[in-house]
Amino acid sequence: MAPTGPADPPRTASGPAPRTPLSQLAELHGVAPEYSPSPGRTVAAPDTALVAILASLGVDASTPEAVLAALALHEAEAARRLLPPTLVCWGGLLPAELAALPDGTRLSVTTEQGESRTSAENLPPGVHTLHATAPDGRAAEAHLVVAPTRLPAPPGRAHGLLVQLYSLLSRHSWGMGDLGDLAELTAWAGRALGAGFVQVNPLHAAVPGKPTDPSPYRPSSRRFPDPVHLRVEDIPEYPYAEDQDRLRALRERAGRLRDSVLRKGALIDRDAVWELKREALAAVRDVPLGPGRQAAYADFLAEEGRALEDHATWCALAEVHGSDWRNWPVALRDPRSSATVRARAELMDRVDFHSRLAWLTEGQLARAQRSARDAGMSIGLVHDLAVGVHPDGADAWAQQEYFAAGMSVGAPPDAFNARGQDWGLPPWRPDRLAASGYAPYRRLLRALLRHAGALRIDHVMGLFRLWWIPEGKPPTEGSYVRHDAEAMLAILVLEASRAGALVIGEDLGTVEPGVREKLQERGVLGTSVLWFERDWDGDGLPLPPEAWRADCLATATTHDLPSTAARFTGEHVELRDRLGLLTGSLDEERAAAATDVREWLALLSRLGLLRGPSGGAPASVEEAEIQAVHRFLLRTPARLIGVWLPDAVGDRRPQNLPGTWDEYPNWRLPVADAEGRPVTLEELAASPRLHALVDVVRAESGDRADDSGSPPRQPPRAP
């Protein structure tokens, strides 16, 4: 359905809108009747949006009478309810809801491990079941999340690399970067560069199709990794496949595909890579597993249980009926239907194939993390969690009861985008998550943290609230819907602490007041990008390094922003002009970009950071400026310093240009040098420009003692 103009346009006012029965009902269910896009300005959500969002939560607000009935029902249920569905206990401090129970209420707890307790005090970390019985006979069960007060800080300052894995090709890649390349990168970066971490894009399973959506931020499943990232030759059964001639021919085709990207200017073609790998993996899968491998696979199947069975079933059904489950035969749209059970049995060979691929991919992810830690990295891999999933995909099919039907998430209109944004991702229902004790969220975090030293959460503000847009409506006709942020944070801290991992929240852009403070209180690091760090409450000039926050990952750029070289040359403005993306005139945008650069260069110069590295001057003014930016980052108190890997070789192109689809090759570009020539992993390792930049980072910070006074970490030498 094409977006239409708002029948009920948002109302703007300087103060809050009058409370109506509909707005009261919306607030009771976590739906905001208004929002504040800027200080002193309030915008009322359209009534049509409130009605549609409430309907997706199972609340009828279609008429004034229905609103009043829903209010009365909510009041009656609140009077009967002893406890909310989920409670949070931070560091042993009992939740306030327990103190509000009627005198004489009896409490007992069944722990995660099945142990019975007669008190809610001194419980181990976990998600337990709390039982309450009041003197008047009312009884309730609630999930009790017991979490540490906060996550520990990183073990001293660390620097690391940020890279989109698909863009990092080696001499062994099949047309895009893979997990073999990642293991090689972590081993080299830890040993040769003293890096403490490597952050990659989401490796979630994509929705198959021709063409496949190349964005790693619109996956089919966030729970399972994508087997397109497998290094086929590293699978133990590979050498024993019977048809070696067939595999040799596939390798030759893969070599031509790789060379077309590296030598002939072709874009990364994920579909072509997957076509070759799928055929090779089918041949490898015919090799029987040895007893030990078979036992390990059986353990994996048992551990992943129904979630893996659902994922593999969706993959098998998509091969037959297409990737959009909403267009499947009606009976197959329900993952629990008898028709789906029969189809699974009929397709069991394909279900097992996709289950095997999930297991193999998990194994190579584990190997990449082991490679990082063996190389002396204090953190290792930093995985990335996308905001949501593709509405056509496996998670949306298998977890339908947890998703809000007919809704999408995005962003409201703001100073940067007057039309708002629709990301096309269905949101989780906060009420269903709470009723389950956040079971899908817990399982998701455990899966991602299993082979990670840290987890980056894209748009971390989504733990607090998300902008919901009714299907067929423009982003202007939506509203914010709140999660129980305490519960979402407690689950996050619990699972990350169990994994011994850090959490990095991407908190760029418009952030609700108090969110950054709450995240910092729980030990969740933020993200600070140089070009956005200005004294917005004062003179608007670049923020001096001592004024930056410490609890963050500090970088010069990200995958959604211009490269640092393009910033300094102004090429990003010319690119956006060619694609018709400028909001002002070309001259105005050029002038604004030049002023931005001039102000930053003035600060870098005043601090004495515009200089060549020890041992010689950089090859160009641009290279000196990029080095100065990273010297600046190291002057800040930021605990983590990230180097965008394409910046290290002067790449000018962004990996993603928001606001474009076919106009720009988003998510399909290999890492390239300043001339646009693709650079392999082997060439990166030998790049003088890269080593000069890393020498700056190490000299300024990487090999100094940490805040505890401990000596610097020395990575082990390669044998």
C-alpha positions, 0 to 999 in steps of 0.5 A: 500500500502506497503511503498517503498524506496524513488524514490527521496531521501531527499537531505542534505545540509549545506544551503538552497536549490536553489529556483525552481518554485515548491518550490516557489509554495509549500511555497505559500501554506504553504508547506516547500520545506526543513526543518532543523532537527538540527542547521546548517543542512538543508534537502530538501523535495523530489519533489514527496512529494511536488507534492502529498501534493499540490495535497491534497490541490487542487493544480496541480503541476504534471508537470512543466507547471502545476506548472507555471500555478498554480503560475500565478493563485495564483498571479492573485488571490492575486492581486484581494484579499482584505483580507485573509479569517481570521484575528486576533485582539489581545487585541483590536490591529487591524490587520496590514492587515487593514492598508494595504487596499486601501484608502477609503475602507469602513469597517463594522462588523457583530458581533458574536451576530448579531450586526452591527458595522461600525468600527472594533475597540472596538469589544468584544471577539469573531469571527466576520464577517468583510466586506470590500468594496474598491473604485475600487468595490472589496469586501471581507468578512473575519472572524475577531478573537478578542482574549485576549492578553494572558491567565491568569497565574494559581492561584498560584502554584498547585500540582496534579495527572496524570493518565490514567483513564482506568488504575484506577480500583475501587471495582465498576469498570466494568473491567476498570476505569470509570467516577465514579472512576474519580469523586471519585478520584477528591473528594479524591485528593482534600480533602485528598491530597490538589491536585489542579488538576487531568490530564487524558488521552484523553477520546475521542470516540474510533473506535469500532471493535474487537479488538478496537484500545486501544490507546486513541490518535487515536480516532474516534471523538475528539468532543464527549467522549467515553461512555465506560467510563460511570458508568452505575449504576450512571445513574438516570434511572438505578434503574427503568429498568424493567429487573433487573435480566438481569442487575444483571447478567451483574454486576456479569460478570463485577465483574468477568472481574474486578477480572480477571484484579485485581487478575489474571493478565489479561489485561484491555479488553476494548471490553469486558467492552463495550460489557457488558455496551452496553447491560446494557445501552440498558436496561436503555435506555428503561426507559422513561426520566422524564420531566426535564431530557427529556427537558435537553436531548432536549437542548443537542440535539439542542445545539450539532446540526448537529455535534452530528447527524453526530457522532451518524449516523456514530455510527449507520452505523458502527454497520451495515457496519463496522467501516471503512467508506471507505469500506461502500457502495459508497453512504453512504461515503458522510455524506450529500448524500440522501442515508445517509439521508434515512439510518439515518431515517431507523436507527433512533432508533440507532442514538438516542441511540448513541446520548443519550449515548453522553448526559449521558457521558457529564453529568458524565464528568460534575459531575467529574469536579463538584466533583473536584471543590467541593473538593477545587481544584483550577483547577480540571480536565485537559483533553487531546486533541489528535493530530488527529483522526483515518482515519476510524472514525466518524470525518474523515467521517463527516468532510471530506471537512476539511481533506487532502485526502491521507495524514497522519501526523507524524514526520521526521527523527531525532537523536532519530528515523532515519526512522521518524514516521507515526502516521496514522492520517489524517491532517486538511487542513489549507486552509479549516480551515481558510476559515471557520473561524476555525469552526471545531476547535472552536467547538472542543475546546468548547466541551473539555473545557466545563467540564475542568479546563485546557486542555492539547494539545498533540504535541502542535507544531502542531498548527504551523506545522505538518509533512505530509506524502503521503499515501503509502510513508515512513515518510522520504518522507514527508514535513512540512505544516504550519497552520496560527499559529496566528489564531490557537493560537487566537482561543485557547486563546479565547475559553479557556478564555471564559471557564476560563481554563488553557492550557498546551502544550505538547512541548517535543522533537524537537521544531521549534525555536520561538515556545515555546516563542510564546506559552509563550507570549500567556499564554500557559504553556509548559511541562517539564519532569525531565529526558529531562531537561539538559544544552544542550547548555553547559555541558549537565549536569542536569539543576539546578532547578533555571534554569527551566522555570516557565510557565510549568507543571513539572513532573518526567515522562509521559505515554510514558516514563519509570516510575521513579522506572524503571529509577532508577533500569534500568529496562526500558533498560532490557524491551526494550532489550527483545523487540528488541528496543535498537538502540545500544548494551545492554552494551552501553544502560545500561551504558548510562542509569546508567550515566543518573541516576548517574548524576541526583542523584549527583545533588539531593544529592548536593542539600540535597534532598536525605533524608527521609520525616519528621516522618521517613525514606522511606521504600527503597532507591528507594522510597527515590530517587523518593521522592527526584525527587519530592522535586527537581521539587518543587525547580523549579519555575514551576507553576504546579507540576504533580505526575504520579500516578503509581509513587506514588506506585512504578509501574515499567511498562510504560503505552505505549511503543512507537515503539511497537504494539502487542509486549507490552500491551500498554494502557491495564495495571492497576496501580500496585505496585512495585511488579506488583500487581494491586492496586485499587483506595481504596488501593491507598487511603490507601497506606502509600507509596503514602501518604509519597510522597504526604506529601513531595509535600505538605510540600515543596510547596502545602500548602504554600502561593502563589506568591500573598501572599495570604494564602494557599488554604484549601480544605473543609473537607468531611462531 
